[in-house]
Amino acid sequence: MCQPQVPQRHQKAMHPSLRATSVLILMSASIRFVSIAGLTACTTKDNPDEIRQRTAEATATMKRDAKAVAEGVKEGMSRDKTLNINKASREDLLTLPGITERQADRIIAERPFDNAHDLVARRVFSQEEYDKIRDRVIAGH
């Protein structure tokens, strides 16, 4: 049979470990919600106020877990972006792993850089510190 074709969306693939973490968090939250809802439905001696209270607690848990998933996705998406050290704001530089306010200020003061490894050559970072961010920085002009 001929079926209509559904246009595919072009979205950036989520990192596998981030996808697995998101799925686990959502599954955990769903199981908790279903468990609480099931207990609420199965108990005939509960008064309506207790049922409302447990439902509110389950909803709050789901909301908190959903926020955690959203933050994880946001972090994962920003992890894949490269940052131009010649143009990045102080706030953007502070999103790099392990970067202190002092280091962000030094990067801005030492601009322009010919390449990202100049961070080590100019002693803004040690080689070990640079290794943690080297896949996330460029020195474009």
N, C-alpha and C positions, 0 to 999 in steps of 0.2 A: 504494500500500500504506500501511496505517496503521502508524506506528512509535511506540513508546512515547516519551513526552516525558521528557527528562532535565532535572531541575531545574537552573537556572543559578545559579551562585554570584555573590553580589554582592561584588565586590572592587573596590577603588579602582584605577583605571587607572594604569598606570605611565607616567611622563613619556616621550614618544617618544625623546628623545635618550638617556635612561637605558636604555630597552628596547633601542635599537640598540647601545649600548655593551655591554650584557650579552650580547646575541646574538653580537657580534663576539668577545668574550672567550671565550665557550663554544665557538664555532666554532674559534678558534685553538687552544684547549687540546685539543679533540677531534682536530683535524688532527695536532697533535704526538703525541698518544697513539697514533693509528692509524698514523702514520709509524713510530714506534718499534716498535710491535707488529708491523707489517708487516716491518720490517727484521729483527726478531728471528725471525719465522717463516720468512723466506726464506733465512737464512744457515744452512747445514748444518754449517759448521766451528766454530760457536760452542759453547763448553762450557756446561753448565747454570748454572754460577756467573755467567757473563757475562750470560746471558739473565735470570737473577734480578735482577742489578744494574741492567740497563737497564729492566726492568719496574718495579723499585722507584723508579728515577729518574722514569719516566713517571708513576707513581702520585703521587709527591711533587709533580710539576708540576701534575697535575690537581687535587690537593688545594689547592695554593696558589692556582690560578686560580679554583677554586670559592669560596674564602674571599674573594678580591677581588671576585667577582661579588656575593656576599652583602653585603659592606660597601658596594658601590655601590648596591645595592637599598635597604639600610638608610638610607644617606645621602639617596637620592632620595625615600624616603618621608618622612623627617623634614624635608626641604626644603619639602614642601607644607604642613606644619603651621604654624599661627600660635602665637605665644607671648604670653601675657598678662604684660606687663612689671610689673604690680602684684602678681603672684602667683608668678612664675617663680623657681625656685631659682637660685643662683649658677651651678651646673653647667649648668642649662638655658640660661641667658643666654650662657654661654661657647660654646654650640653655634652661635650666630648668627655669620654670616660676618664676620670682622675684629674681633670683640669681644675686648678685652683684659681681663685680670683686674681692672685698675683701673676700666675702664668698667663692668664687671658690678657691682663694689662700689658705684660711684657711682649706678647705676640703683637698687640696693636702698636706698641712703641717701636718695635723693631721693623715694622713694615717698610718697604715691600720686600718680599722673599722671592728669590728666583725659582726655588723649588721647595717642596715640603721638608726635605731633609735639612734645609738651612736652619730649622728649629734646633737641630742637634749641633750643627756647625757653629751657630751663634750662641750656643749654651743656654738656650731658653729651656730645653729639655735634655735629660740624659737619654742615651740610646734606649734604655729600658722603658722610659716613659713614652718616648716616641713610638716604640714598637707597638704600644697599646692603641695608638690612634692612627698609625700610618695608612691604614686602609680607608680611613674616613676623612683625610685631609688632602687638599691640593693647593698649589700656589699659582692660581691663574692671574692674569693681568687684565 
